């Protein structure tokens, strides 16, 4: 990582933050598109960017128990209709299978 710090300090910081997740997706042997999707925050940011303007319109956050969670979930469900399909979505069964094969007894760490 020393070589990278000579080029870009923000790149080193980003790599350090994502190191465990990067190693985990590599260790799981995930296909390229799904691995790329899981290493990015873009899907979450996209959902929130669609939901944020709608949540600003909510006036009554305190009308009942967990009302904030209710409004947030409703807005995200509506936002889902405007989102594109996740790249690598057909490969999710591979991810699920790989996660099932991991065991704590083996001492394997996952993010």
Secondary structure as UniProt FT lines:
FT   HELIX           2..5
FT   TURN            6..7
FT   HELIX           9..28
FT   HELIX           32..38
FT   HELIX           42..56
FT   TURN            65..66
FT   HELIX           67..80
FT   TURN            81..82
FT   TURN            87..88
FT   HELIX           89..91
FT   HELIX           92..101
FT   TURN            104..107
//
